[in-house]
Amino acid sequence: MVSARHFPLLLSLTLLLLSLHLSLATSSSQDSQQEPETPIARFQKYLRFNTAHPNPNYTAPVSFLTSLAQSLGLKTQTLEFTSNKPALLITWQGSNPSLPSLLFNSHLDSVPAEPSKWTHPPFSATLTPEGKIFARGAQDDKCIAIQYLEAIRNLKARNFVPTRTLHISFVPDEEIGGIDGADKFVKSKEFKDLDVGFVLDEGQASVNDEFRVFYADRSPWNLIIKAKGVPGHGSRMYDNGAMENLMDSIEVINRFRDSQFDVVKAGKAANSEVISVNPVFLKAGIPSPTGFVMNMQPSEAEAGFDLRLPPTADPDLVKKRIAEEWAPAVRNMTYEIIEKGPLRDYMGRPLMTATDDSNPWWSVFKQAIAAAGGKLAKPEILASTTDARFMRQLGIPTFGFSPMTNTPILLHDHNEFLKDTIFLKGIEGYHLFPVQWEIGKEQGHSSDYIKRQWNFLQSSHGN
């Protein structure tokens, strides 16, 4: 029997709450022969689809993933809530479909890349002799998409069948807010019919050997502030010029930013637990053929800010601060707030999933990590935002988990890569989470029982 320490947990949630009922798996050998031959090769092929904004190619990767799923005998359904923005839903039928199902989500799109600043072309999926796979999306988050399917491939080879039905969703447009992707998906009849009880979405890499799990995201606001004033000669000094008013606002905003950052620097809160505000653009000046007119003060000036609000923040107080301090009308200022996603669930509660014993899904998660000999970092609020917020809005327990340990955090960075060994260990972890909530809680099985089932799956792995 192989020791549990030889199978790092990495992506251990794919079988979250699945049972050990057995049945013969089916697959299409003809389709399999047309696929790349190894998990790494399949990962590379998926990475080579250019799904970067502003013109992501969704059709080709959806076709590829559909082929992989059908070769495993899985049901597939292509959904299109917005023209030319398909979502793919894959279903592995459980032995007891009356139970709430599990949903594992991944997004199809990726952010742009600057090829000149990469060591290898960003959509080449180059595998180096050191085992690094360079590609845009290698960490964010095409890795988990393929790992979900590879885990099912391995489980079906062991004649494993889940008790709960497992769904995998691949949605568009996460990187630009998810409004035409996950947002419309969770509001659809198709989603309602899934009867989802638990969702697993993307997380982030860990630079050490502890697994990171995220129970909430910060919600993004786009804030645009506009100032107006009397135009004048560049030599004059007078009150209430457009640029003067805007600069005053920027100073006030920077003081607020510094106050939040001071809390982080003092170690009293994580970056993701405070309100962040960062300037992202500034527009002002009178254009000239050679640049800008230097002896004229403009009558209008505009600045944009990226705000991120943790679920503990009061959005009404933030709006009050913006109206009274950051862009007061008495200084000829106006503002626009673009809220990109919800801040509260359908009952008005903060968008957070409990990480204590009140949440049975959390209890099983902790038990499985302990049984595998893994270490779990303190649960976190994600500093950025993911599609998970749309699931949490419905009150569905949702964790963010991309178990890449000992890996630099390179999402949205140049030279994004993932080691082949980390990717493969992730597959192992996904299909080594062997007990479902009904067994672990309702039938009173202990952590020793979970560990025995873990060892059973390990011994059947054949290594």
N, C-alpha and C positions, 0 to 999 in steps of 0.2 A: 504494500500500500504506500502511495506517495504521500509524504508529509504535506500538511496544509500550507506550510511556509513556502513550498515550491510553486504555489499557485497564487500570486499576488492578487488582491481583490480587484484592483484597478477599475474595471467596469462592472461591478458586481450587481448592479440593479436590474439588468435586463430580465432576470428571472425573479425579480422581487415578487414575493408572495405566490410563487408557482408551486404546485405539488409534485409528488413523485409518481403519479399514475403513469403507466407505460402503455404505448401502443406503437405499431409499426408506422414509420414515416414513409412518405412517398416523395419522389422527385422525378423530374424529367431528365433522363440521361442525355437526350438529344440537346436540350438547352444547355445542360452543364458543359457539354463538349464545346459549346460555342463561347463559353465564358473564359476569362483569364484563369489560369490554373491554380493560383495561390491567393490567399487573403491579401498579401502585400500587392500582388499584381492587380487585384480587383480594386484595392484602395487607390493605387496609382491611376488606374483608368478613370475612376470617379473624380479624382483631383484634376485631371486634365481637361475636364469640361470647364470652359470659361463662364462662370456664373457671376462675374463681378458686375457691379453697377457702374455706369447707368444702363447698360444693355445686357443683362444676364441672359444666358442661354439656358432656359428651363426645359425645353422639349427633349433635348438629347439625354440629360441626366435622368429625367423621369422615365424615359424609355429604357435606359440602362438598369435602373433600380427595379423597374417592373419586371424585366427579364430575369434578374437575379431572384426576385421574390417568387415568380412563377416556377422557376426551376426547383424551388424548395417546396412546391405544392401549396404556397400561400395564396390567399385571395387578394386581389388588387383592385383598386378603384381610383380612377383619376377624377378629381373634382376641380371645377373651374368657377370660382365665385367672381373673378374679374377676368376679362378677356386677356388671353395670352399669359396668364399667370396660374399655371396648374399647380395643384397640390396632389400628392400621392398618398393614399391610405392603404396600408398593408395589414392584413388580419390573419392571426394564427388562432384558429378556433379552439377554445378550451373544452374540457370534458363536462363542465358545468356552466354553460353560458348564461345561466340565470344570475350568477354572481356579478357584481360590478366589475367592469373590465379594467385593464391596465393600459395606459397609453404612454409610448415613448416617442418623444418629439425631436425632430432635427430640422434645420432650415437649409434650403437648397442654395441660397444666394451667398455671396461673399462681398467684402469691400474691395475697392479698386487696389491695384498694385502699381508701383513705379518700376518697370523692368530694369531701368538703368541702375537702380540702387539695390538690385538683388545679385547675389552670387550666381544663382541659376535662374533661368526664366521662371516666372511665378506660376505658370500653368504647365510646366514640364514634368512635375512630380519626380524630379531627379533623385535617385537613391545613391548616396555617396558610399565609399568604402567603409566609412564609420557608421553606416546604418541610418543616416539622417535623410528623411524624405522632405525635400524642399518643395513647398507649394502654398499658394494662397488657399486658405481653408483647411490646411493640414490639422490645425488645432481648433479652428472656429468655422464650422464644427463638423466637417465632413468625416472626421475620424469616427465619431460615434454612429453616424449613419451606417457605415459599412460594418462596424463592430456589432450593431444590433443584428444584422443579417447573418454575419459569420457565427455569432453565438447560436442563433437558431439552427444554422447548418450543422453545427457540432452536436447540438441537443437532439436533433432529428436522427443523426447518425447513431445516437445511443437509444433510439426508440423512446425518447422522452416526450410527453405531452402535458401541457399545462392544465390545471383545473380551471383557472380563470382564462378568459379570452384575452389575448395580447394584441394590441394594435400598435403599429408604427406609422407615424405621420411625417411627411416631408413637405414643408410648406415654403412658399416664396416670401420674399420681401422683408425678412426679419431685420436685415441690416438698415432698412430705411423706415423702420417703425412697425412693420407687421400689419398695417391697416388693411391691406389687400390680401394678407396671408392668414396668420393665426387668428387675428381678430374676427374676420369673417367666418373662418372655419368653426370657431367655438360657438358662434351665434347661429350656426346652420342646423337644420333638421338632421342632417347626416351625423353631426357631432352628438346631438341629443340622443339619437338612437344607439350610440355606442355605450351609453350608461357607464361613463368613466368614473372609477372610484379613486384612482391615483394616477399622477402624471410624473414622469421623469423627463426633464429637459436638460439643456446644456449647462455646464459650469465653466470652470477654468482650470488650467494646469496648476500644479503645486511644485514649488521649487525644492521641496524637501520630501521626506518619505511619509508625510501625513496626507491623507485624503481630505480634500475640501468638499464641503457640501453647503449649498446656499438655500436658505429658507425664505428669502425675499429678494426683490430687486429694488433699486432706486428708480423712480419714475422720471422720465425726461420732460422738461419744458423747454421750448424755444421762446426766448424773450427778445422782442425787437422794440427798441426805444427810439423815438424820433423827437428831435428838438427843432423849433423854429425861432427865428429872430430877424431883426431888421438888418438887411445887408448894409455894408459900409466899407469905407476905404480901409485898406490894410494898416494904415497908420493910426487910426482912431482907437481910443479905449473908451468903451461905454458898456453899460449893463445890459444883460439879457440877450446877448448875441447867441446864435444857435450853437456854435462851437463851445462857447463858454458854458452854456447850460448843460450841454452834453458832457463836457469834461467834469463839471461839478457832480453830475450823476455818477460818472465812472469812479470818481474819488469815493463817493458814498458806498457804492457797490464794492469797491476794493476793500474798504474798511470792514464791511460785513464778511467778505471772503476771508480776510485775515483773521477775523474773530473765530470763524469756523475752523480754519486751518490751525490756529493756535491750540485748539482743543485736541486736534489730531497729533500735533507735534508734542504736546504734553503727555501723550499716551492715555488720555481719558476716553478716547473713542477712536474707532477705525475710520478710515477715509470714507467708507461706505455708510457710516452711521451719522454723518453730518450733511448739511445742505451745501453742495458745491455750486459755484457760479463762475464761469470762465468766459471772457470776451472772445468772440470768434470772427467778428468782422467789424469794420468801421468804414462808413461811406460819408464823404463830405468834400467840399471844394468845387471850384468852377473849372471844368476842363479847358485846356488850351491845346493847340497843335503840338506843343512841346512838353506837355505835362499838365500843370495847373496854373491858373492865374494867381500870382503871388501878392498882388496889391488889392485883393478883394476878400472881404469876409463873407462867407456863404450865408444864405438865409435859411438853409436846412442842413441838418446833420443827423446821422443815423448810426446806431450800433446794435450788434446782435450778441446775445449771450446764451450759453448752454447751461441750463440749470438742471440739477439732479436732486430729487427729493426722496429721502428715505421714507419708508411707510410710517415712521413715527412722527413725521413732520405734519403740521396743521396747514393744509393748503390755503385756507382762508386767511390765516395770519400772514403767509407769504404774499398773497395777493394784496393785502392791506399795506404791507411794507413797500411793495412795488408802487402802489398808487400814491402813497403819502411821502415816501422818502426817495425812491429811485427815479420816478418819472412824474413828479407832481404837476398838475395842470396849471398851478399858479406860476410856473416857470415855462409856460408855453410848450409843454411836453405831452406827448401821447405815447401809448405803448400797446403792444399786442402780445398775448400769451398763447402759444400753440401747445396744448397739452397732448402729448403723444402717448396716449394710453391711460388707463384708469389708475387712481390712487386708493380707491376703496372697493370692497367687494359688494355684492348685491345686497348685503345687509348693512352696509355702511362701515364695515370693519376694515382696519388696515390690511393690506395685501401681504399677509405673512402666514406661513405654514408652521404649526407648532412643532417644536423640537423638544418635547418632554413626553412623559408617559401618558399624557392625555391623548396623544396621537399614536394609535397602534402601528401605523406604517413606520413611524420613527423608531418605535421599539424594535421592530423586526430588522430594520436597517442597522441599528446599533449591534444587535445580536449577531447578525451575519458578519459584520466587520470583525467583531471580536472572535467569532469562530474561525475566521480565516487568518487570524493573527495580524490583522491590519491595524493601523493607528488612524484615528479620526481627529482632525483638527477641530477647534471650536467652530460650531456652525456660524455662517456668515450671511450678511446682507451683501448681495452683489453690487459692486460700485457702479456698474453700468446697468443695462436692462436687456431682458430677453423676452421671448414669447411666453414665458412662464406666467407673466402678469395677467395675461388674458384667461388662463386656466384658473388662477387664484381668484380672479374676479367672480367666477362662478362658485367659489367656495370649495373647489377641489384641491385636496392636499397635493402640493407640487414641490419637488426638490430639483435644484440644479446640480448636476453631477457629471463632470468630465474627468474621470480619474486618471490623470496623467501625472504621476509622481516624478520627482527629480527631473523636472522639465522646465526650462525657462519659459516665462509667459510672453508669448510672441503674437498673440492675436492682434490684427491690424498693423503689425510691425513689418519692416522689411525682413526678408529672409526667414519667414515663418517656416518652421519645420517640426517634425515629430520623429522620434527614433522608432525604427522598425520593431525593436524589442518591446518598447512601451506600448506600441499599437497592438502587438500580438498578445502581450500579457493582459491587455484590456479585454480582448475577446475571451480569454480564459476566465477572467473575473465575471464577465456578464453571464456566463452560463454556469457559474458556481454559486448561485444564490438559491438554495434548494427548498425553502419552506415557505408556504403561504400563510397569510394572516389567520385564516380559519384554523389551521393546524396548530400554529404557534400560540394563539390566544384562546380560542374557544375550547380546544381540547386539552389545554394546560400543558403542552410540551415544554420542557425546560431547554436551557441553552445546551445541555449535554445532548438532548435529542437532535437539536439543530446541527451540532457538530458531527454527530454520527451520520446524519444525512449528507452533510458536506463531504465527509470521508467516503461515503458510498459513491457519490458522484466522482470524486477524485480517483477512486480505485477502478472505476469503469472507464476512465479516460484513456487508459492504455499506455501511459508513459511510465 
